[in-house]
Amino acid sequence: MKRIAIIGGGISGLSAAFALERNRCSGIPLEYVLFEGSPRLGGVLATEHMGGCLIEAGPDSFLTEKPWAIDLCRQLGLAEQLIGSNDADRKTYIMVNGRLVEMPDGLMFMVPTKILPTLFSPLFSVSTKLRMAREWFHPPHKANGDESVAALVERHYGAEVVDRLADPLLSGVYGGEAAYLSVRAVLPKFADMEAKHGSLGRAMLTSRKKMTEAKGPVRPLFTSLKNGMQQIVDAIVSRLNSSALITSSPVSSVQAQDNGWTLSAGYQSDHFDAVILAIPAHTTAALLEIASRELAAELKGIAYTSSITVNLAYDQKVRAALPPGFGFLVPRSEGKRMLACTFVHNKFPHRTSEDRALLRCFVGGRRNEAALAWPDAEIIAAVRKELGEILGLQAEPLFYRVHRWQSAMAQYGVGHLERLNRIERLLAQLPGLFLAGNAYRGIGVPDCVRSGTDAATNALVSLGLAKPQPVAALAPSVSQLPA
């Protein structure tokens, strides 16, 4: 009987446990134990129901394009619970000089694919519009090594597009900045498009035409579940062996011993044949300091940012007065504390009753880590002040919820893929040790599901309990980001 430990009970660790449980039920002789330091499982996936509103403390959805989360939901019997975003009503605004400006039609992430809507949009200056027109004749260019997203975007469209599009869009996803994040890790398709086509606009238009010609069913950009993202957590937990789930038990030590690994949690120690570390990279580094100082150093080099999610509920009068669409993004140059705001009642069905408006605001990121220490009252006051300035919203919220996520968002800095290659080589020297989570191959829920599942599969293969499968590339699968 082989024994596998999973450290971390977020969606990555739970996905690994689910994969192992399915193999155990099929007759493979294995035992697993999942250790979670906090009292609850699920990590950032947490849903509350209050006052006619469904409130997501963490992610409210995932990109439909990435199949792994949808596949998991189907395996869990949740296919009928999947819902898509209301894309017919999708509009996104950017704050420019203190007012909201709608992103023009045909803008795919930050790349214009339609000339006239971009030409008449007040989002860009005349000089930027001229530069966008010239971009269609941009020659193919292959960068020598990695570079930041900001460097690539500025080369094509100028600094204004970095400020008004690239930076706020990436802040909404990563809590990071375009000047720090790696093109090859975050937007590999952009690097490929530039190398092959030169112009990002022409490349995107070609890609859109191919998608149209495929004539497949139109899928929503985002997918969620009727009763919230925690449905995934609850469904996985219900299918696992409850005696294998140990909460409120942080692991303090992981050491190679006797052709396996010895884990210490509290006053208890246990021996396992393999270990899956599905926790943040900096926490993993602390546990592996003795096993491999080099690996620990590489893991410490993966930076993280923190975030605060603020949900505020309002009445029908506010709902009627808010603009249509999914919400707005705030560039750093606007000098606000808020990164973005989602109009939840517009984005998804089943999120509020008809007489409620639900706003989901984001604070923190690289620009404002200090906000994590603010009391709730100060956070709410800051958010309400800026909602008043941006939307003219002065009404008292019916209720609010504040959720803090410290060091929860991994940052794929320039050179991230090279770091992953070094981590891979060092892991090869530590048989029976596997990594999972949002620090490596992608930060979204589908990426974490894939990461945990792959780690479980690789652990089984290493123990001779499964046949080798094609190994996914270490490069993050971030092929599309929302506009």
N, C-alpha and C positions, 0 to 999 in steps of 0.2 A: 504494500500500500504506500503510494507516494503522497507526500504532504506538501501543500503549497500555501504560503501566506500571502495575503493581500494587505498592504498598508495603505489606508485611505478609503473612505466610504462615500466619495463623491461619485459622479456619474461614470468616471473612468474606472474606478475600483469596482463599482457595482456591475458594470458591463463585463469586467473580467470575471467576477464571481458568477454572473449569469452564464457565461460561456463555460466555465468549469462545472457548474451545476448540471448543465445540459449533457456534458460529457460523462459526468458521474452517473446520471440517470440512465445513460445508454450502456452502462456496464463497465466503464473504464475504472480501474481500481485506484481511486484517488480520494483525498480528503483535503478540504481547504478551510482556512480560517481568515476572516476579514477583521482587521483592527481599525477602529475609527476613534480618534481622540476626543471628538465632541459627543454630546448626548444623542444627536440625531444623525441619520444617514441622508445622503442626497446632496451634501455640499451646497452649492449656490442655487440648486433647483429647489425652490420652496414656494408654495402657493398658499394664500390665505383668502377666505371669503368673509367680506365685511360689508354691511349696509348696501346690499344689492350690487356689489362689485367683486370681481375676481382680481386679486392683487398678486402680482409676481414680485417676489423679493429679489430674484436674480433674472436670468434670461427669460424672456416672454415667448420665445419661438426659436426656430432654427431655419437655416437656408434649405429650401426644398431641393435645390440642385444637388446637394450632398446626400447620398442615399442611406447612410448608415443608421441614422436615428429613425428614419421611417421604417427601415428593415427591422430594427429592434422592436419598434412599436407593433409591427405585424406579428413578430414572433411572440410578443407578450399578449396577443389578442386585443390590441388597442386600435386596430385599423379603423373601426367605426367611430373612434373618438378623435381621429385626426381632422383638423380644420385648416383651411387656408386663409391667408390675409385677404382683406377686401381690396384687391388691387384695382378694381374699377374706380375706387375713390382715392387711390394713392397719389398724394402730392406731398412733396417735401419742400420746406422753405429754408432759406439761409438768411441769417441776420446780416444785413449790410448797412452800415452807417445808421444803426439804431432802428431799422425797420425790416420786416420780413419780406423777402423776395422769393417768389416761386422758382424752383429749378426748372429750366426750360425743357420742353419735350425733346426727346431724342438724346438726352444726356445719359450715357451709360457709365455709371460710376462718375468719373470726372472727364469723360471723353465725349465731345459733341459729335453726333452722327447725323444731325439735321442742321442745315445752315441757317434757314430763316428764323426758327425759334430762338437760336442762339444769338443771331444778329440783332433781334429786337428785344432781347432780354436786358433788363436793367442790372442784372447780376454782374455784368462785366463792363469794364471801360472800353472805349473805342480802340485803344492800343492793344488790349488783350484780344478783342474780336479780330483785329487784323492779324495778330499772331496766330490765332486759331485757324484763320483762312490759309495762312502760309504753311501751317503744320501739315496740310494735306500733301505737300511736296517734300516732306522731311525724308532724307535718304536713309536707307537701312544703317543701323548703328549697333554694334555689339560691344558692350562695355567690357573693359579689362577688369574683371573681378566684380565684386559686389559694390553696390552704392545705395544711397538712401532713396526712398520714394520721392522725397522733395527734389533731389537732384535730377531724376528722370523727368518728373512733371515740369520742373522749371525749364529744362532743356527744350521741351516741346511747346509749353504754353505760357511760361513766365511765372514770376513770383506771385502775381495776383491769384492765379488758379490754385497755387499751393495754399495760400492763405484762406481763400473762400471756399475751396472744395476739398482738396486732398487732406488738409489738416483736420477740418471738422468731421469729415467722413471717417477718417481713421481714429479720431478721438472717440467717436460713437461706438466703434467696434473694439478698439484696443485700449482706449484711455491713453493712447500714446501720441507721438508727434511724427509728422511725415519726415522731418529732418533726421530722425533717429532710426526709424523702421527700415528694414531691408527690403528692397524691391524683389530680390530673388526669393526671399522667404515669404513675403506678404502678398506680392502681386507677380508671381512668376509668369503669368500670361502676358503681362505688359512687357516684360523683358524679352520674351519670345517674339511678341508682335513687332517690337522695335527692331529686333535683329533681322526678322524676315521681311517685313513690309516697310519699315521706316516710319511711316505715319501711323499713329495709333488710331486716328479717326478712320482712315481707309481700312485698317485691319478690323476694327470693330464693326464697320458697315458690312464687310465681307462675312464676318461671323454671324451678324444678324440675318443676312440674306440666306445663309445656309440653314439657320434655324427655321426661318420662314418656309423654305423649300421642303424641309423635313416634314412639315404639316402634322406634327404630333399634337397631342392635346395640350392646350395652354395650361401651364401649371402656375399656381400662385408663387410669388417670390418667397414668402415665409410660410412655415407650417407650425402649428401648435396643437394643443389638445383641448377639448371642450371644457374640461375641468381643471386645466392648468398643467404646467410642466411637471408638477410633483406627481401627476398620474404615472409617469414613467418610473419614478423612484418607487412609489407604492407597489406598482405591478411587479417590478423586479424583486423587491424585498419579500413579497408574498410567495414567490416561487423559490426562495432560497431556504436552506436549512437554518432555522432560527438559532440553533445552538452554535452555528458557525459564525455568527455575527456578534462581535464584541465591541460595544460602544463605550464612550467615556474611558478609553484605555489607550492613551498615546504611547507609541513605541519609542523607547529611549535609546535602544542600541540594536544594531544589526551587524553581526560579525560572522565571517567565514569560519566554519568549524566542522570537522568530521565529514568532508565531502558534501557539505550543505551549509545551512545558515542558521545561526542561533539568534532569536529575537528576545529582547527583554521589554516587558511592558509592566510598569509598576514593580511589584516584588516578584513577578513571575517571569520565567524564561522558558522558551520552547524551541525545539529544533525542527527545521523544515528542509525539504529537498530543494525547494525553489522559493524565491520571493519576488513579488510584483510590487514595486513602489509606485503608487498612484497618488502622490502628494506633490505639493509645489517643489520646484527644483531646489530652492534654498533649504527647505526642510529635508529633502533627500540628501543634500550635500552634508548637512550636519550628521545624519545617521551613517554616512559612508566615509567619514573622515578617517577612521581607522582602517577600513577595508581598502581604500584607495584614495590617497591624498590628491593625486592628479585628477581623478574623476570628480572628487568633491570640488576642486578648484574650478573645473569647467562648468559644473552645475551652478556654482555661486555666480558665475558670469552671466547667467540668464536673469535679466532684470524683471521686476514686476511693478505694476502700479496698483493703487487702491481705487475703489469707487464707492459712491454712496447713491443708492436708489431712493428717491422720494416719490411716493404715490400720494396724490391729493384728490379727494372726491368732491364734486360740486353738484349743484342742482340743475334742473332743466333749463333755467334761465341762462346759466353760464354755458351750458351745452349748445344752446341755440346761438349764442353770441360768438363762439369760437370759430375760427376759419376752418374750412374743409381740409381734408388730407390727414396724413399720418403724423405730422409734427414738424419740428424745426431743429436746425443745428446752429451752433454759435461759434464762429471763428474766434481764435485767441485775440485777434486784433480788436475785437469789440470790447475787451476788458471786462467781461462778465465772469462770474463764478460758475454759472451753469454751462454744461457742455452741450446738452440737447434736451428736448422734451418731446415725448410721444403722446399723441391723442389716442389713448387706448380704446376709447369707445368707437373710434372710427377704424382703427387698424384691424380688429378682429371681431367677429360675432361672438355672442355669449359672454362678453366680458363685463357688461354693465346692464342694469335695467334701463328702460327707455327714458327714465327721468333722471339719469345720472350722467355726469361727465367725469372721466377719470384721466388725470394727467400724470404722467410718469417722467420725472425729471432726474437728470444725472449731474452729479457734482464730483469733483476729485480729479483723477487722472494725474499725469505728470505735472500739469500746471498748478495743481492745488492739493497736494498730499496732506497739507496741514488741516484741511477741512475734516479729516477723519476724527480728529480729537474734539471737534466742536460739539457742544450739547445739542440735543434735538431742537430745542427752541431757537438756537442761533441758526441752524441749518434751514429750518422752516422759514424763519424771518428773511434770510438771504434769498431763498427761492421765491417766496411770495413777492418780495420787492422787485425781483427781476421779471417775474410774470406780469407784474403791474406795468413795468417799463416796456416790455416787449409786446404784451397782448392787451394791455389796458385792463387787466383782471384785478379787481379790487375786492371781490367778494371773499368772505370767510369760507374756508373749506369746511365741508360737513365733517370730515375726519381726514387724518393723514397717517402715513406709516413711513418710517425711516429705517433703511437697512444698510448697514456698513459692511463692506467686503474688503478687508485688509489684505494687500499684496495678493490679489486674486487674478489679475490680468497679466499674463506673461507678455513680455516685449521682445519681439524678434528683431534685435538690432542688426546693424550692418555686420556681416560676417557670421550670421546665425547658422547658415548651412555648413560652413566650415567647422563651426563649433560642434554641430551634430555629428559630423564625420569623426571628429576626435573622440567624442563621447562613445560612439559606436565601437571604435577601436579599443578603447579602455574597457568597455563592457565585455568585449570578447575575452578579456583576461579574467573575468569574474563569472565563471559558469554558474547558471542557476539564478542569476540576477537580471531582472527586467524592469524597464521604466515605462510608465504610462502617464497621461495627463496632458494639460494644455501647454506645457512648456516646450513641446518638441515638434509635433506635426500639424498643428492647427489648434486654434483656441475655441472654436465653436462646439456646440453639443454633439453634432455628428462626428467631428474630428475626435472628440474625447471617447465617444462610443467605439469608434474604430480603434483608437489607441489601446483601450482596455481589452477589447476582444483580441487584437493582435498579440498583446502581451500574454494573454492566457494561452492562445494557440502556440506561441513560441515556447512557453514554459512546458507545455505538454510534449512538444517535439523534443525539447532538450532532455526530458526524462524518459523518452522512448515510448510515450503513451499516445503519440499521434504521428502521422506521416508529415514530412515537411511540406509547407504550402508556399506559394510564391510570396516573397517578402515585399511589403509595400515600401516604396522609397521613403527615406527620412524627410524629404522635402515636405513642408507643410502643404496641405491641400486647401489653399485659399484661392480658388479660381474665380470667385465672384464675390464682390461686396455690394451691399445694397445701396441704391441711390435714394 
